[in-house]
Amino acid sequence: MSTFMAKAETIERKWYVIDAAGKPLGKTAVKAADILRGKHRPEFTPHVDCGEFVIIINASKAVLTGKKLENKVYYHHSGYISGLKAVAYKTLMETKPEKAMELAVKGMLPHNKIGDKSFTRLHVYAGAEHNNAAQKPIVLE
């Protein structure tokens, strides 16, 4: 019996909606990363991009457990000397909650071409409305 290998050309991609309201940011990000990667499919193949599209709504209502809201810090570097920037997650969640969710999901995807391509299929919205209704997304619980 031969092993089935999925091909990127034959995969039909669906759209899924995940509501992050009242749920931990990390658990929502894990669910989104698994769907973006295609790990929920029975025909998952590690070296093929077989993931789906994901819409995350209510990112501003996602919660961080413990003292992460006060203690967790997001760092990035501008590329110049002494260009290290630090933003507290409390500030990040107040100003750009979509960015916080995107950072969490991106860190859970593989750091290669497949992960970069998968990340482009993620759409994050701070509120409850999204503009992807034409794609008829499936709501996940």
C-alpha positions as CSV (number, residue, x, y, z in Angstrom):
1,M,0.0,0.0,0.0
2,S,1.4,3.4,-1.0
3,T,1.4,6.5,1.2
4,F,-0.8,9.3,0.1
5,M,0.9,12.7,-0.6
6,A,-1.2,15.8,-1.0
7,K,-0.5,18.2,-3.8
8,A,-0.9,21.9,-3.4
9,E,-2.7,22.3,-6.7
10,T,-5.5,19.8,-5.8
11,I,-6.4,21.2,-2.3
12,E,-9.7,23.1,-1.9
13,R,-9.3,25.8,0.7
14,K,-12.1,26.7,3.0
15,W,-12.6,29.7,5.2
16,Y,-13.0,29.5,9.0
17,V,-14.1,32.1,11.6
18,I,-12.7,31.9,15.1
19,D,-14.2,34.1,17.8
20,A,-11.6,35.2,20.4
21,A,-13.9,36.9,22.8
22,G,-13.3,35.8,26.4
23,K,-10.8,33.1,25.3
24,P,-7.1,33.0,26.0
25,L,-5.0,34.6,23.3
26,G,-2.6,31.6,23.1
27,K,-5.3,28.9,22.8
28,T,-7.0,30.9,20.0
29,A,-3.6,31.3,18.2
30,V,-2.9,27.5,18.5
31,K,-6.3,26.7,16.8
32,A,-5.7,29.2,14.1
33,A,-2.1,28.0,13.5
34,D,-3.3,24.4,13.2
35,I,-5.9,25.3,10.6
36,L,-3.5,27.6,8.7
37,R,-1.0,24.8,8.5
38,G,-3.6,22.1,7.6
39,K,-3.0,19.8,10.5
40,H,-6.7,19.3,11.0
41,R,-7.0,17.6,7.6
42,P,-6.7,13.8,7.2
43,E,-4.5,14.3,4.1
44,F,-2.0,16.6,5.9
45,T,1.5,16.4,4.4
46,P,4.3,18.3,6.2
47,H,6.2,19.5,3.2
48,V,3.1,20.7,1.3
49,D,1.1,23.9,2.1
50,C,-2.4,22.3,2.6
51,G,-3.9,24.8,5.1
52,E,-7.0,26.9,5.0
53,F,-8.0,30.5,5.4
54,V,-8.7,31.8,9.0
55,I,-10.6,34.9,10.2
56,I,-10.2,35.8,13.8
57,I,-12.8,38.3,15.2
58,N,-12.9,40.1,18.5
59,A,-9.2,40.1,19.0
60,S,-9.5,43.0,21.3
61,K,-11.6,40.8,23.7
62,A,-9.0,38.0,24.0
63,V,-7.6,37.6,27.5
64,L,-4.1,36.9,28.7
65,T,-4.0,34.7,31.8
66,G,-1.9,35.3,34.9
67,K,0.2,38.5,35.0
68,K,1.2,38.3,31.3
69,L,-0.7,41.6,30.6
70,E,1.6,43.5,32.9
71,N,4.9,41.4,32.6
72,K,5.0,40.3,28.9
73,V,6.9,42.6,26.6
74,Y,7.2,42.5,22.8
75,Y,10.6,43.4,21.4
76,H,11.6,44.4,17.9
77,H,14.7,45.9,16.4
78,S,14.8,48.7,13.8
79,G,18.1,47.5,12.4
80,Y,20.1,50.5,13.5
81,I,22.5,50.8,16.4
82,S,20.6,50.9,19.7
83,G,17.4,50.4,17.8
84,L,15.8,47.9,20.2
85,K,12.1,48.8,20.8
86,A,10.0,47.4,23.6
87,V,6.2,47.5,23.9
88,A,4.3,46.1,26.9
89,Y,1.5,43.8,26.0
90,K,-0.9,45.9,28.0
91,T,-0.2,48.8,25.6
92,L,-0.2,46.5,22.6
93,M,-3.6,45.1,23.5
94,E,-5.1,48.6,24.0
95,T,-3.7,50.1,20.8
96,K,-3.2,47.2,18.3
97,P,-5.0,44.0,19.4
98,E,-4.7,42.6,15.9
99,K,-0.9,42.8,16.0
100,A,-0.8,40.9,19.3
101,M,-2.8,38.0,17.8
102,E,-0.8,38.0,14.6
103,L,2.5,37.8,16.6
104,A,1.1,34.8,18.6
105,V,0.0,33.0,15.4
106,K,3.2,33.8,13.5
107,G,5.3,32.3,16.3
108,M,3.4,29.0,16.1
109,L,3.9,28.6,12.3
110,P,7.0,27.1,10.9
111,H,9.7,29.6,10.1
112,N,10.2,28.8,6.5
113,K,8.5,29.4,3.1
114,I,5.5,27.3,4.0
115,G,4.9,29.3,7.2
116,D,5.3,32.6,5.4
117,K,2.7,31.5,2.8
118,S,0.3,30.2,5.5
119,F,0.5,33.5,7.4
120,T,-0.8,35.4,4.4
121,R,-4.1,33.5,4.8
122,L,-4.7,34.9,8.3
123,H,-7.2,37.8,8.7
124,V,-7.5,39.4,12.2
125,Y,-10.1,41.9,13.2
126,A,-10.4,43.7,16.5
127,G,-14.2,43.9,16.4
128,A,-17.0,41.5,15.7
129,E,-17.5,42.5,12.0
130,H,-15.4,41.2,9.2
131,N,-15.5,41.9,5.4
132,N,-15.1,38.3,4.2
133,A,-18.8,37.3,4.2
134,A,-18.7,36.6,0.5
135,Q,-16.4,33.6,1.1
136,K,-19.1,31.9,3.3
137,P,-16.8,31.1,6.2
138,I,-17.5,28.3,8.6
139,V,-17.8,29.3,12.3
140,L,-15.7,27.3,14.7
141,E,-16.5,26.9,18.3
